[in-house]
C-alpha cells in the first residue's frame, strides 16, 4: 500500500462509524503502510549518487541524516 493509498483508505473511513476494533485495525494498517513508505523512500535515497542528490536539492550529509532516522520518524 502506497502512502497515497493509505491516505485514501483513511479518508474513506473518516466520518464513518466503525466498531472500535475495526477502527483501531484500520488506523494500525495505515500506520504500518506509512512506515513502509518511509523505509522504502530512505532505502532509495541511499542508492543515489551526489549528482542525483543535488538534482533533488539534498546534500550528502542531509541524506545521511535522513538515512540515520528510524522508520517511524516522519
ABEGO torsion letter per residue (X at the ends): XBAAAAAAAAAAABGBBBBAAAAAAAAAAAAAAAAAAAAAAAAAAAABBAAAAAAAGBBAAAAAAAAABBAABX
